[in-house]
Amino acid sequence: MREVALKRQMIRAQDAKKKTGTFLGKHMVPVVLGPKNRNYVTDHHHLARALLEEGVKDVLVTVISDLSALDKDAFLFVLDNRGWMHPFDENGRRRDYAAIPKTIGELIDDPYRSMAGELRRMGGFAKDTTPFSEFIWADFLRRRIDRNAVAKNFDKAMKEAMSLSKGKDADYLPGWCGPTSD
């Protein structure tokens, strides 16, 4: 999980400077309060996984909605329809709600999501408020770059991704910042 590895490096750098608390205070994890008063993470999954892997026991969360009065089926339906969940697997296929990982530790790597994150950091597209915008870019890349090519040579695949990100085929994607004329 490239994104998690990057977040872990960032956490370690903060820890080395004794600034982990300040860092965590600025990076609250958004959650929806669900059935049985459980927190359901809606964003910053890579950060949450990195914190878990780094042994951080407590994190600050911000409750974006309290849906604890709903039964589980209604709760999942509302999460999905409000764009607070991304029920797709690492191959971009929609999953049944029952197949969604129950814990942060169960999340599976999607190499195209890692590509999308790196593409955004490289300036291939702008940060956008659209929920799961990097997954939308991941699906775009998934349809155009062979998975084996990504596994074999990530840097070469990223060059292709950068080229694709500037093309007209990508102009509908959130944060697109390609050329306006040819």
C-alpha positions as CSV (number, residue, x, y, z in Angstrom):
1,M,0.0,0.0,0.0
2,R,2.0,2.9,-1.3
3,E,-0.3,5.6,0.1
4,V,-0.1,4.0,3.6
5,A,3.7,3.8,3.4
6,L,3.9,7.5,2.5
7,K,1.6,8.4,5.4
8,R,3.7,6.2,7.8
9,Q,6.8,8.2,6.7
10,M,5.0,11.4,7.4
11,I,4.0,10.2,10.8
12,R,7.5,9.1,11.7
13,A,8.9,12.5,10.6
14,Q,6.4,14.2,12.9
15,D,7.3,11.8,15.7
16,A,11.0,12.5,15.3
17,K,10.3,16.3,15.8
18,K,8.0,15.5,18.8
19,K,5.1,17.1,16.8
20,T,2.9,14.0,16.4
21,G,0.2,15.5,18.7
22,T,0.1,18.7,16.7
23,F,-0.1,16.7,13.5
24,L,-2.9,14.5,14.7
25,G,-4.8,17.6,15.9
26,K,-4.8,18.9,12.3
27,H,-5.7,15.6,10.7
28,M,-8.9,14.5,12.4
29,V,-10.6,11.4,10.9
30,P,-14.2,12.1,9.7
31,V,-16.7,9.5,10.9
32,V,-20.4,8.9,10.8
33,L,-21.9,7.6,14.0
34,G,-23.8,4.4,13.2
35,P,-25.8,1.6,14.7
36,K,-24.6,0.6,18.2
37,N,-22.9,4.0,18.4
38,R,-19.9,2.7,16.3
39,N,-17.7,5.1,14.3
40,Y,-17.7,4.5,10.5
41,V,-14.7,6.1,8.8
42,T,-15.7,8.1,5.7
43,D,-12.4,9.5,4.6
44,H,-8.6,9.5,5.4
45,H,-8.6,5.7,5.4
46,H,-4.9,5.6,4.4
47,L,-4.0,7.9,7.3
48,A,-6.1,5.7,9.7
49,R,-4.3,2.6,8.4
50,A,-0.9,4.2,8.7
51,L,-1.7,5.3,12.3
52,L,-2.8,1.8,13.1
53,E,0.4,0.3,11.6
54,E,2.5,2.8,13.6
55,G,0.8,1.7,16.8
56,V,-1.1,5.0,17.5
57,K,-3.9,4.0,19.8
58,D,-5.9,7.2,19.9
59,V,-6.9,9.5,17.1
60,L,-9.2,12.5,17.0
61,V,-12.3,12.1,15.0
62,T,-14.9,14.5,13.8
63,V,-18.5,13.2,13.6
64,I,-20.0,14.5,10.4
65,S,-23.4,12.9,11.0
66,D,-25.2,10.9,13.7
67,L,-27.1,8.1,12.1
68,S,-27.1,5.9,15.2
69,A,-30.9,5.7,15.3
70,L,-31.0,3.8,12.0
71,D,-30.9,0.0,11.6
72,K,-27.8,-1.4,9.7
73,D,-29.5,-1.7,6.3
74,A,-30.9,1.8,6.4
75,F,-27.6,3.1,7.7
76,L,-25.6,1.6,4.9
77,F,-28.1,2.8,2.3
78,V,-27.8,6.3,3.6
79,L,-24.0,6.2,3.7
80,D,-23.9,5.0,0.1
81,N,-26.4,7.5,-1.2
82,R,-24.7,10.5,0.5
83,G,-21.3,9.5,-1.0
84,W,-19.9,8.5,2.4
85,M,-18.8,5.1,1.3
86,H,-17.1,3.6,-1.7
87,P,-18.3,0.1,-1.9
88,F,-15.9,-1.1,-4.6
89,D,-13.1,-3.6,-4.5
90,E,-9.5,-3.3,-5.6
91,N,-10.6,-4.2,-9.1
92,G,-13.1,-1.4,-9.3
93,R,-16.1,-3.8,-9.0
94,R,-19.0,-2.9,-6.8
95,R,-19.3,-5.0,-3.6
96,D,-22.2,-6.0,-1.5
97,Y,-22.4,-4.1,1.7
98,A,-21.6,-7.3,3.6
99,A,-18.3,-7.6,1.8
100,I,-17.0,-4.2,2.9
101,P,-14.1,-4.5,5.4
102,K,-15.2,-4.1,9.0
103,T,-12.0,-2.7,10.2
104,I,-9.2,-0.4,8.9
105,G,-6.8,-3.3,9.1
106,E,-8.9,-5.3,6.7
107,L,-8.6,-2.7,3.9
108,I,-7.1,-4.1,0.6
109,D,-4.7,-2.2,-1.6
110,D,-5.9,-0.8,-4.9
111,P,-2.7,0.0,-6.9
112,Y,-4.7,2.3,-9.1
113,R,-5.7,4.3,-6.1
114,S,-2.0,4.6,-5.2
115,M,-1.4,5.8,-8.7
116,A,-4.1,8.4,-8.4
117,G,-2.7,9.7,-5.2
118,E,0.8,10.0,-6.7
119,L,-0.7,11.6,-9.8
120,R,-2.4,14.3,-7.7
121,R,0.8,15.0,-5.8
122,M,2.7,15.3,-9.1
123,G,0.2,17.9,-10.4
124,G,-1.8,15.6,-12.7
125,F,-5.0,16.8,-11.2
126,A,-6.0,19.2,-8.5
127,K,-7.3,18.3,-5.1
128,D,-11.1,18.3,-5.3
129,T,-14.0,18.2,-2.8
130,T,-15.8,15.5,-4.8
131,P,-16.1,12.5,-2.5
132,F,-13.7,9.7,-3.4
133,S,-12.3,11.8,-6.3
134,E,-9.0,9.8,-6.2
135,F,-11.0,6.6,-6.7
136,I,-12.7,8.1,-9.7
137,W,-9.2,8.8,-11.2
138,A,-8.2,5.3,-10.2
139,D,-11.0,3.9,-12.2
140,F,-10.0,6.1,-15.2
141,L,-6.4,4.8,-15.0
142,R,-7.5,1.2,-14.4
143,R,-9.3,1.2,-17.8
144,R,-6.2,2.5,-19.6
145,I,-3.0,1.1,-17.9
146,D,-2.4,-2.6,-17.6
147,R,-2.2,-3.8,-14.0
148,N,1.0,-5.8,-14.8
149,A,2.7,-2.7,-16.1
150,V,1.9,-0.9,-12.8
151,A,3.3,-3.8,-10.8
152,K,6.4,-4.2,-13.0
153,N,7.4,-0.5,-13.3
154,F,5.4,2.0,-11.2
155,D,7.4,5.0,-12.4
156,K,6.9,4.2,-16.0
157,A,3.2,3.7,-15.4
158,M,3.1,7.1,-13.7
159,K,4.5,8.8,-16.8
160,E,1.7,7.3,-18.8
161,A,-0.8,8.3,-16.2
162,M,0.5,11.9,-16.3
163,S,0.1,12.0,-20.0
164,L,-3.4,10.5,-19.8
165,S,-4.4,13.0,-17.1
166,K,-3.8,16.0,-19.4
167,G,-5.9,14.5,-22.3
168,K,-9.4,15.4,-23.3
169,D,-10.5,11.9,-22.3
170,A,-9.9,13.0,-18.7
171,D,-11.7,16.4,-18.9
172,Y,-14.8,15.1,-17.0
173,L,-12.8,14.0,-14.0
174,P,-12.8,16.0,-10.7
175,G,-9.9,18.3,-10.4
176,W,-8.9,17.9,-14.1
177,C,-6.3,20.6,-15.0
178,G,-5.3,19.6,-18.5
179,P,-4.7,21.9,-21.4
180,T,-7.7,23.9,-22.5
181,S,-6.7,23.9,-26.1
182,D,-4.6,21.6,-28.3
